Amino acid sequence: MAADNGQQDNIASAITQVSESLGRLVHDEIELAKAEVVQKVSSLARGTAAVAAGAVCGIFAVILGLVTIAWVLDALIGSGGGNVWIGFLIVTGVLILLSVASFLFAWRKLRVGAPTPTMAIDEARKIRETVTTSTAKS
């Protein structure tokens, strides 16, 4: 009888240890998933901000481009104005470059896709495979 009691105590303590370990493991997996999602959402936020900056620069470039065309036409017609249009053209070019750079940056950041915790999912698969393999051997 005493041997059965000791064996039952060993089994109970083993089950307690396994459940505590699984609890810690699940908690760690949840923390990993949270960290991954935060990182990906942060990248998406930066990409979205870059799109907004690019859109603003693009809008100003269009406006200044139209003003530049107006000054060029004014200079070509000869009613005055001098070479002021060259300054407008330079500013328009700079804004176009900023717009393109912002959109390229945004494209790179937004390529990440949906914020899924792939590392946490891979770890969970490995753990499940380990558990199923070890239970199949028992």
Summary of the structure (lengths in Angstrom):
residues: 138
radius of gyration: 31.8
end to end distance: 25.4
largest distance: 114.6
contacts: 342
relative contact order: 0.13
helix: 89%
strand: 0%
